[in-house]
Amino acid sequence: MKKSEMYKKTIIDVICASGGEITDGRFEQLLMLFDEYAGAVRCEKWDEERATEMEAAIGHD
């Protein structure tokens, strides 16, 4: 499982567990999780782009 998928699942679980009532503490937790999720997505995208560049470089040798 990708790290971004793990964060996404955790975000969904936190929202479901809240029963629709988001307290200040829960809101802060969600903000942190969304930040971690966004960072993981950026890293995964960078890794995919880097892998594509490496494959292209190897293919042109």
mmCIF file of the N, C-alpha and C atoms, coordinates in Angstrom:
data_MODEL
# 
_entry.id   MODEL 
# 
loop_
_atom_site.group_PDB 
_atom_site.id 
_atom_site.type_symbol 
_atom_site.label_atom_id 
_atom_site.label_alt_id 
_atom_site.label_comp_id 
_atom_site.label_asym_id 
_atom_site.label_entity_id 
_atom_site.label_seq_id 
_atom_site.pdbx_PDB_ins_code 
_atom_site.Cartn_x 
_atom_site.Cartn_y 
_atom_site.Cartn_z 
_atom_site.occupancy 
_atom_site.B_iso_or_equiv 
_atom_site.pdbx_formal_charge 
_atom_site.auth_seq_id 
_atom_site.auth_comp_id 
_atom_site.auth_asym_id 
_atom_site.auth_atom_id 
_atom_site.pdbx_PDB_model_num 
ATOM 1   N N  . MET A 1 1  ? 0.849   -1.170 0.000   1.00 0.00 ? 1  MET A N  1 
ATOM 2   C CA . MET A 1 1  ? 0.000   0.000  0.000   1.00 0.00 ? 1  MET A CA 1 
ATOM 3   C C  . MET A 1 1  ? 0.900   1.241  0.000   1.00 0.00 ? 1  MET A C  1 
ATOM 4   N N  . LYS A 1 2  ? 0.561   2.175  -0.871  1.00 0.00 ? 2  LYS A N  1 
ATOM 5   C CA . LYS A 1 2  ? 1.307   3.432  -0.919  1.00 0.00 ? 2  LYS A CA 1 
ATOM 6   C C  . LYS A 1 2  ? 1.039   4.230  0.352   1.00 0.00 ? 2  LYS A C  1 
ATOM 7   N N  . LYS A 1 3  ? 2.028   5.046  0.706   1.00 0.00 ? 3  LYS A N  1 
ATOM 8   C CA . LYS A 1 3  ? 1.900   5.875  1.903   1.00 0.00 ? 3  LYS A CA 1 
ATOM 9   C C  . LYS A 1 3  ? 0.696   6.809  1.792   1.00 0.00 ? 3  LYS A C  1 
ATOM 10  N N  . SER A 1 4  ? 0.467   7.366  0.591   1.00 0.00 ? 4  SER A N  1 
ATOM 11  C CA . SER A 1 4  ? -0.676  8.275  0.416   1.00 0.00 ? 4  SER A CA 1 
ATOM 12  C C  . SER A 1 4  ? -1.997  7.539  0.641   1.00 0.00 ? 4  SER A C  1 
ATOM 13  N N  . GLU A 1 5  ? -2.064  6.282  0.203   1.00 0.00 ? 5  GLU A N  1 
ATOM 14  C CA . GLU A 1 5  ? -3.283  5.496  0.407   1.00 0.00 ? 5  GLU A CA 1 
ATOM 15  C C  . GLU A 1 5  ? -3.519  5.239  1.894   1.00 0.00 ? 5  GLU A C  1 
ATOM 16  N N  . MET A 1 6  ? -2.422  5.016  2.640   1.00 0.00 ? 6  MET A N  1 
ATOM 17  C CA . MET A 1 6  ? -2.526  4.795  4.072   1.00 0.00 ? 6  MET A CA 1 
ATOM 18  C C  . MET A 1 6  ? -3.087  6.043  4.761   1.00 0.00 ? 6  MET A C  1 
ATOM 19  N N  . TYR A 1 7  ? -2.555  7.227  4.384   1.00 0.00 ? 7  TYR A N  1 
ATOM 20  C CA . TYR A 1 7  ? -3.058  8.467  4.979   1.00 0.00 ? 7  TYR A CA 1 
ATOM 21  C C  . TYR A 1 7  ? -4.512  8.712  4.592   1.00 0.00 ? 7  TYR A C  1 
ATOM 22  N N  . LYS A 1 8  ? -4.861  8.450  3.341   1.00 0.00 ? 8  LYS A N  1 
ATOM 23  C CA . LYS A 1 8  ? -6.238  8.648  2.888   1.00 0.00 ? 8  LYS A CA 1 
ATOM 24  C C  . LYS A 1 8  ? -7.193  7.763  3.684   1.00 0.00 ? 8  LYS A C  1 
ATOM 25  N N  . LYS A 1 9  ? -6.821  6.499  3.881   1.00 0.00 ? 9  LYS A N  1 
ATOM 26  C CA . LYS A 1 9  ? -7.658  5.581  4.656   1.00 0.00 ? 9  LYS A CA 1 
ATOM 27  C C  . LYS A 1 9  ? -7.791  6.064  6.097   1.00 0.00 ? 9  LYS A C  1 
ATOM 28  N N  . THR A 1 10 ? -6.697  6.544  6.667   1.00 0.00 ? 10 THR A N  1 
ATOM 29  C CA . THR A 1 10 ? -6.735  7.041  8.044   1.00 0.00 ? 10 THR A CA 1 
ATOM 30  C C  . THR A 1 10 ? -7.638  8.261  8.158   1.00 0.00 ? 10 THR A C  1 
ATOM 31  N N  . ILE A 1 11 ? -7.561  9.165  7.180   1.00 0.00 ? 11 ILE A N  1 
ATOM 32  C CA . ILE A 1 11 ? -8.430  10.353 7.175   1.00 0.00 ? 11 ILE A CA 1 
ATOM 33  C C  . ILE A 1 11 ? -9.895  9.927  7.151   1.00 0.00 ? 11 ILE A C  1 
ATOM 34  N N  . ILE A 1 12 ? -10.213 8.993  6.291   1.00 0.00 ? 12 ILE A N  1 
ATOM 35  C CA . ILE A 1 12 ? -11.598 8.504  6.197   1.00 0.00 ? 12 ILE A CA 1 
ATOM 36  C C  . ILE A 1 12 ? -12.029 7.875  7.516   1.00 0.00 ? 12 ILE A C  1 
ATOM 37  N N  . ASP A 1 13 ? -11.145 7.065  8.112   1.00 0.00 ? 13 ASP A N  1 
ATOM 38  C CA . ASP A 1 13 ? -11.464 6.421  9.389   1.00 0.00 ? 13 ASP A CA 1 
ATOM 39  C C  . ASP A 1 13 ? -11.696 7.448  10.498  1.00 0.00 ? 13 ASP A C  1 
ATOM 40  N N  . VAL A 1 14 ? -10.872 8.491  10.537  1.00 0.00 ? 14 VAL A N  1 
ATOM 41  C CA . VAL A 1 14 ? -11.014 9.528  11.567  1.00 0.00 ? 14 VAL A CA 1 
ATOM 42  C C  . VAL A 1 14 ? -12.348 10.254 11.399  1.00 0.00 ? 14 VAL A C  1 
ATOM 43  N N  . ILE A 1 15 ? -12.703 10.575 10.170  1.00 0.00 ? 15 ILE A N  1 
ATOM 44  C CA . ILE A 1 15 ? -13.972 11.272 9.920   1.00 0.00 ? 15 ILE A CA 1 
ATOM 45  C C  . ILE A 1 15 ? -15.150 10.378 10.299  1.00 0.00 ? 15 ILE A C  1 
ATOM 46  N N  . CYS A 1 16 ? -15.091 9.109  9.907   1.00 0.00 ? 16 CYS A N  1 
ATOM 47  C CA . CYS A 1 16 ? -16.175 8.176  10.241  1.00 0.00 ? 16 CYS A CA 1 
ATOM 48  C C  . CYS A 1 16 ? -16.293 7.982  11.750  1.00 0.00 ? 16 CYS A C  1 
ATOM 49  N N  . ALA A 1 17 ? -15.155 7.864  12.430  1.00 0.00 ? 17 ALA A N  1 
ATOM 50  C CA . ALA A 1 17 ? -15.155 7.643  13.879  1.00 0.00 ? 17 ALA A CA 1 
ATOM 51  C C  . ALA A 1 17 ? -15.695 8.854  14.635  1.00 0.00 ? 17 ALA A C  1 
ATOM 52  N N  . SER A 1 18 ? -15.619 10.030 14.021  1.00 0.00 ? 18 SER A N  1 
ATOM 53  C CA . SER A 1 18 ? -16.077 11.245 14.704  1.00 0.00 ? 18 SER A CA 1 
ATOM 54  C C  . SER A 1 18 ? -17.595 11.318 14.765  1.00 0.00 ? 18 SER A C  1 
ATOM 55  N N  . GLY A 1 19 ? -18.255 10.500 13.973  1.00 0.00 ? 19 GLY A N  1 
ATOM 56  C CA . GLY A 1 19 ? -19.709 10.536 13.958  1.00 0.00 ? 19 GLY A CA 1 
ATOM 57  C C  . GLY A 1 19 ? -20.263 11.830 13.396  1.00 0.00 ? 19 GLY A C  1 
ATOM 58  N N  . GLY A 1 20 ? -19.455 12.512 12.607  1.00 0.00 ? 20 GLY A N  1 
ATOM 59  C CA . GLY A 1 20 ? -19.895 13.760 11.998  1.00 0.00 ? 20 GLY A CA 1 
ATOM 60  C C  . GLY A 1 20 ? -19.645 14.985 12.854  1.00 0.00 ? 20 GLY A C  1 
ATOM 61  N N  . GLU A 1 21 ? -19.142 14.785 14.074  1.00 0.00 ? 21 GLU A N  1 
ATOM 62  C CA . GLU A 1 21 ? -18.846 15.916 14.957  1.00 0.00 ? 21 GLU A CA 1 
ATOM 63  C C  . GLU A 1 21 ? -17.335 16.109 15.015  1.00 0.00 ? 21 GLU A C  1 
ATOM 64  N N  . ILE A 1 22 ? -16.879 17.180 14.407  1.00 0.00 ? 22 ILE A N  1 
ATOM 65  C CA . ILE A 1 22 ? -15.444 17.461 14.341  1.00 0.00 ? 22 ILE A CA 1 
ATOM 66  C C  . ILE A 1 22 ? -15.100 18.501 15.409  1.00 0.00 ? 22 ILE A C  1 
ATOM 67  N N  . THR A 1 23 ? -14.445 18.052 16.461  1.00 0.00 ? 23 THR A N  1 
ATOM 68  C CA . THR A 1 23 ? -14.003 18.957 17.525  1.00 0.00 ? 23 THR A CA 1 
ATOM 69  C C  . THR A 1 23 ? -12.743 19.683 17.067  1.00 0.00 ? 23 THR A C  1 
ATOM 70  N N  . ASP A 1 24 ? -12.332 20.679 17.839  1.00 0.00 ? 24 ASP A N  1 
ATOM 71  C CA . ASP A 1 24 ? -11.102 21.399 17.506  1.00 0.00 ? 24 ASP A CA 1 
ATOM 72  C C  . ASP A 1 24 ? -9.910  20.451 17.470  1.00 0.00 ? 24 ASP A C  1 
ATOM 73  N N  . GLY A 1 25 ? -9.843  19.553 18.439  1.00 0.00 ? 25 GLY A N  1 
ATOM 74  C CA . GLY A 1 25 ? -8.742  18.586 18.477  1.00 0.00 ? 25 GLY A CA 1 
ATOM 75  C C  . GLY A 1 25 ? -8.752  17.668 17.271  1.00 0.00 ? 25 GLY A C  1 
ATOM 76  N N  . ARG A 1 26 ? -9.929  17.210 16.897  1.00 0.00 ? 26 ARG A N  1 
ATOM 77  C CA . ARG A 1 26 ? -10.060 16.325 15.734  1.00 0.00 ? 26 ARG A CA 1 
ATOM 78  C C  . ARG A 1 26 ? -9.727  17.092 14.462  1.00 0.00 ? 26 ARG A C  1 
ATOM 79  N N  . PHE A 1 27 ? -10.128 18.356 14.401  1.00 0.00 ? 27 PHE A N  1 
ATOM 80  C CA . PHE A 1 27 ? -9.832  19.191 13.239  1.00 0.00 ? 27 PHE A CA 1 
ATOM 81  C C  . PHE A 1 27 ? -8.327  19.347 13.069  1.00 0.00 ? 27 PHE A C  1 
ATOM 82  N N  . GLU A 1 28 ? -7.622  19.593 14.174  1.00 0.00 ? 28 GLU A N  1 
ATOM 83  C CA . GLU A 1 28 ? -6.159  19.707 14.122  1.00 0.00 ? 28 GLU A CA 1 
ATOM 84  C C  . GLU A 1 28 ? -5.543  18.402 13.643  1.00 0.00 ? 28 GLU A C  1 
ATOM 85  N N  . GLN A 1 29 ? -6.071  17.285 14.121  1.00 0.00 ? 29 GLN A N  1 
ATOM 86  C CA . GLN A 1 29 ? -5.572  15.974 13.697  1.00 0.00 ? 29 GLN A CA 1 
ATOM 87  C C  . GLN A 1 29 ? -5.789  15.784 12.199  1.00 0.00 ? 29 GLN A C  1 
ATOM 88  N N  . LEU A 1 30 ? -6.954  16.166 11.721  1.00 0.00 ? 30 LEU A N  1 
ATOM 89  C CA . LEU A 1 30 ? -7.243  16.039 10.293  1.00 0.00 ? 30 LEU A CA 1 
ATOM 90  C C  . LEU A 1 30 ? -6.337  16.937 9.455   1.00 0.00 ? 30 LEU A C  1 
ATOM 91  N N  . LEU A 1 31 ? -6.091  18.156 9.921   1.00 0.00 ? 31 LEU A N  1 
ATOM 92  C CA . LEU A 1 31 ? -5.181  19.048 9.194   1.00 0.00 ? 31 LEU A CA 1 
ATOM 93  C C  . LEU A 1 31 ? -3.799  18.418 9.059   1.00 0.00 ? 31 LEU A C  1 
ATOM 94  N N  . MET A 1 32 ? -3.302  17.823 10.143  1.00 0.00 ? 32 MET A N  1 
ATOM 95  C CA . MET A 1 32 ? -2.000  17.174 10.119  1.00 0.00 ? 32 MET A CA 1 
ATOM 96  C C  . MET A 1 32 ? -2.006  15.996 9.142   1.00 0.00 ? 32 MET A C  1 
ATOM 97  N N  . LEU A 1 33 ? -3.080  15.215 9.173   1.00 0.00 ? 33 LEU A N  1 
ATOM 98  C CA . LEU A 1 33 ? -3.174  14.069 8.269   1.00 0.00 ? 33 LEU A CA 1 
ATOM 99  C C  . LEU A 1 33 ? -3.259  14.515 6.810   1.00 0.00 ? 33 LEU A C  1 
ATOM 100 N N  . PHE A 1 34 ? -4.024  15.582 6.536   1.00 0.00 ? 34 PHE A N  1 
ATOM 101 C CA . PHE A 1 34 ? -4.099  16.095 5.164   1.00 0.00 ? 34 PHE A CA 1 
ATOM 102 C C  . PHE A 1 34 ? -2.743  16.605 4.692   1.00 0.00 ? 34 PHE A C  1 
ATOM 103 N N  . ASP A 1 35 ? -1.998  17.239 5.584   1.00 0.00 ? 35 ASP A N  1 
ATOM 104 C CA . ASP A 1 35 ? -0.662  17.719 5.245   1.00 0.00 ? 35 ASP A CA 1 
ATOM 105 C C  . ASP A 1 35 ? 0.262   16.540 4.929   1.00 0.00 ? 35 ASP A C  1 
ATOM 106 N N  . GLU A 1 36 ? 0.213   15.506 5.750   1.00 0.00 ? 36 GLU A N  1 
ATOM 107 C CA . GLU A 1 36 ? 1.028   14.310 5.517   1.00 0.00 ? 36 GLU A CA 1 
ATOM 108 C C  . GLU A 1 36 ? 0.616   13.622 4.213   1.00 0.00 ? 36 GLU A C  1 
ATOM 109 N N  . TYR A 1 37 ? -0.692  13.574 3.959   1.00 0.00 ? 37 TYR A N  1 
ATOM 110 C CA . TYR A 1 37 ? -1.201  12.971 2.727   1.00 0.00 ? 37 TYR A CA 1 
ATOM 111 C C  . TYR A 1 37 ? -0.678  13.725 1.505   1.00 0.00 ? 37 TYR A C  1 
ATOM 112 N N  . ALA A 1 38 ? -0.759  15.056 1.550   1.00 0.00 ? 38 ALA A N  1 
ATOM 113 C CA . ALA A 1 38 ? -0.288  15.865 0.421   1.00 0.00 ? 38 ALA A CA 1 
ATOM 114 C C  . ALA A 1 38 ? 1.208   15.666 0.199   1.00 0.00 ? 38 ALA A C  1 
ATOM 115 N N  . GLY A 1 39 ? 1.974   15.592 1.270   1.00 0.00 ? 39 GLY A N  1 
ATOM 116 C CA . GLY A 1 39 ? 3.413   15.353 1.150   1.00 0.00 ? 39 GLY A CA 1 
ATOM 117 C C  . GLY A 1 39 ? 3.707   13.996 0.542   1.00 0.00 ? 39 GLY A C  1 
ATOM 118 N N  . ALA A 1 40 ? 2.966   12.986 0.950   1.00 0.00 ? 40 ALA A N  1 
ATOM 119 C CA . ALA A 1 40 ? 3.161   11.643 0.405   1.00 0.00 ? 40 ALA A CA 1 
ATOM 120 C C  . ALA A 1 40 ? 2.827   11.609 -1.083  1.00 0.00 ? 40 ALA A C  1 
ATOM 121 N N  . VAL A 1 41 ? 1.752   12.290 -1.479  1.00 0.00 ? 41 VAL A N  1 
ATOM 122 C CA . VAL A 1 41 ? 1.372   12.345 -2.898  1.00 0.00 ? 41 VAL A CA 1 
ATOM 123 C C  . VAL A 1 41 ? 2.471   13.022 -3.713  1.00 0.00 ? 41 VAL A C  1 
ATOM 124 N N  . ARG A 1 42 ? 3.009   14.132 -3.191  1.00 0.00 ? 42 ARG A N  1 
ATOM 125 C CA . ARG A 1 42 ? 4.098   14.824 -3.899  1.00 0.00 ? 42 ARG A CA 1 
ATOM 126 C C  . ARG A 1 42 ? 5.315   13.915 -4.058  1.00 0.00 ? 42 ARG A C  1 
ATOM 127 N N  . CYS A 1 43 ? 5.685   13.210 -3.011  1.00 0.00 ? 43 CYS A N  1 
ATOM 128 C CA . CYS A 1 43 ? 6.849   12.309 -3.071  1.00 0.00 ? 43 CYS A CA 1 
ATOM 129 C C  . CYS A 1 43 ? 6.609   11.175 -4.063  1.00 0.00 ? 43 CYS A C  1 
ATOM 130 N N  . GLU A 1 44 ? 5.422   10.595 -4.030  1.00 0.00 ? 44 GLU A N  1 
ATOM 131 C CA . GLU A 1 44 ? 5.110   9.505  -4.951  1.00 0.00 ? 44 GLU A CA 1 
ATOM 132 C C  . GLU A 1 44 ? 5.131   9.993  -6.395  1.00 0.00 ? 44 GLU A C  1 
ATOM 133 N N  . LYS A 1 45 ? 4.601   11.183 -6.633  1.00 0.00 ? 45 LYS A N  1 
ATOM 134 C CA . LYS A 1 45 ? 4.614   11.746 -7.985  1.00 0.00 ? 45 LYS A CA 1 
ATOM 135 C C  . LYS A 1 45 ? 6.052   11.985 -8.434  1.00 0.00 ? 45 LYS A C  1 
ATOM 136 N N  . TRP A 1 46 ? 6.885   12.535 -7.541  1.00 0.00 ? 46 TRP A N  1 
ATOM 137 C CA . TRP A 1 46 ? 8.287   12.780 -7.866  1.00 0.00 ? 46 TRP A CA 1 
ATOM 138 C C  . TRP A 1 46 ? 8.988   11.457 -8.166  1.00 0.00 ? 46 TRP A C  1 
ATOM 139 N N  . ASP A 1 47 ? 8.738   10.429 -7.354  1.00 0.00 ? 47 ASP A N  1 
ATOM 140 C CA . ASP A 1 47 ? 9.351   9.117  -7.579  1.00 0.00 ? 47 ASP A CA 1 
ATOM 141 C C  . ASP A 1 47 ? 8.955   8.549  -8.939  1.00 0.00 ? 47 ASP A C  1 
ATOM 142 N N  . GLU A 1 48 ? 7.676   8.683  -9.294  1.00 0.00 ? 48 GLU A N  1 
ATOM 143 C CA . GLU A 1 48 ? 7.205   8.182  -10.587 1.00 0.00 ? 48 GLU A CA 1 
ATOM 144 C C  . GLU A 1 48 ? 7.853   8.947  -11.736 1.00 0.00 ? 48 GLU A C  1 
ATOM 145 N N  . GLU A 1 49 ? 7.952   10.270 -11.604 1.00 0.00 ? 49 GLU A N  1 
ATOM 146 C CA . GLU A 1 49 ? 8.587   11.078 -12.652 1.00 0.00 ? 49 GLU A CA 1 
ATOM 147 C C  . GLU A 1 49 ? 10.059  10.718 -12.787 1.00 0.00 ? 49 GLU A C  1 
ATOM 148 N N  . ARG A 1 50 ? 10.719  10.523 -11.661 1.00 0.00 ? 50 ARG A N  1 
ATOM 149 C CA . ARG A 1 50 ? 12.141  10.157 -11.662 1.00 0.00 ? 50 ARG A CA 1 
ATOM 150 C C  . ARG A 1 50 ? 12.335  8.789  -12.320 1.00 0.00 ? 50 ARG A C  1 
ATOM 151 N N  . ALA A 1 51 ? 11.470  7.837  -12.014 1.00 0.00 ? 51 ALA A N  1 
ATOM 152 C CA . ALA A 1 51 ? 11.563  6.509  -12.615 1.00 0.00 ? 51 ALA A CA 1 
ATOM 153 C C  . ALA A 1 51 ? 11.358  6.593  -14.123 1.00 0.00 ? 51 ALA A C  1 
ATOM 154 N N  . THR A 1 52 ? 10.412  7.418  -14.562 1.00 0.00 ? 52 THR A N  1 
ATOM 155 C CA . THR A 1 52 ? 10.161  7.595  -15.993 1.00 0.00 ? 52 THR A CA 1 
ATOM 156 C C  . THR A 1 52 ? 11.376  8.207  -16.677 1.00 0.00 ? 52 THR A C  1 
ATOM 157 N N  . GLU A 1 53 ? 11.987  9.205  -16.032 1.00 0.00 ? 53 GLU A N  1 
ATOM 158 C CA . GLU A 1 53 ? 13.191  9.828  -16.593 1.00 0.00 ? 53 GLU A CA 1 
ATOM 159 C C  . GLU A 1 53 ? 14.332  8.820  -16.696 1.00 0.00 ? 53 GLU A C  1 
ATOM 160 N N  . MET A 1 54 ? 14.485  7.995  -15.677 1.00 0.00 ? 54 MET A N  1 
ATOM 161 C CA . MET A 1 54 ? 15.556  6.993  -15.674 1.00 0.00 ? 54 MET A CA 1 
ATOM 162 C C  . MET A 1 54 ? 15.319  5.958  -16.777 1.00 0.00 ? 54 MET A C  1 
ATOM 163 N N  . GLU A 1 55 ? 14.071  5.530  -16.935 1.00 0.00 ? 55 GLU A N  1 
ATOM 164 C CA . GLU A 1 55 ? 13.745  4.572  -17.991 1.00 0.00 ? 55 GLU A CA 1 
ATOM 165 C C  . GLU A 1 55 ? 14.026  5.172  -19.361 1.00 0.00 ? 55 GLU A C  1 
ATOM 166 N N  . ALA A 1 56 ? 13.681  6.444  -19.537 1.00 0.00 ? 56 ALA A N  1 
ATOM 167 C CA . ALA A 1 56 ? 13.924  7.114  -20.814 1.00 0.00 ? 56 ALA A CA 1 
ATOM 168 C C  . ALA A 1 56 ? 15.416  7.238  -21.075 1.00 0.00 ? 56 ALA A C  1 
ATOM 169 N N  . ALA A 1 57 ? 16.189  7.560  -20.045 1.00 0.00 ? 57 ALA A N  1 
ATOM 170 C CA . ALA A 1 57 ? 17.640  7.697  -20.202 1.00 0.00 ? 57 ALA A CA 1 
ATOM 171 C C  . ALA A 1 57 ? 18.276  6.358  -20.543 1.00 0.00 ? 57 ALA A C  1 
ATOM 172 N N  . ILE A 1 58 ? 17.824  5.307  -19.917 1.00 0.00 ? 58 ILE A N  1 
ATOM 173 C CA . ILE A 1 58 ? 18.363  3.971  -20.193 1.00 0.00 ? 58 ILE A CA 1 
ATOM 174 C C  . ILE A 1 58 ? 17.983  3.538  -21.598 1.00 0.00 ? 58 ILE A C  1 
ATOM 175 N N  . GLY A 1 59 ? 16.785  3.878  -22.017 1.00 0.00 ? 59 GLY A N  1 
ATOM 176 C CA . GLY A 1 59 ? 16.314  3.498  -23.345 1.00 0.00 ? 59 GLY A CA 1 
ATOM 177 C C  . GLY A 1 59 ? 17.046  4.190  -24.472 1.00 0.00 ? 59 GLY A C  1 
ATOM 178 N N  . HIS A 1 60 ? 17.679  5.327  -24.199 1.00 0.00 ? 60 HIS A N  1 
ATOM 179 C CA . HIS A 1 60 ? 18.366  6.095  -25.238 1.00 0.00 ? 60 HIS A CA 1 
ATOM 180 C C  . HIS A 1 60 ? 19.852  5.812  -25.308 1.00 0.00 ? 60 HIS A C  1 
ATOM 181 N N  . ASP A 1 61 ? 20.367  4.935  -24.443 1.00 0.00 ? 61 ASP A N  1 
ATOM 182 C CA . ASP A 1 61 ? 21.801  4.611  -24.462 1.00 0.00 ? 61 ASP A CA 1 
ATOM 183 C C  . ASP A 1 61 ? 22.149  3.668  -25.579 1.00 0.00 ? 61 ASP A C  1 
# 
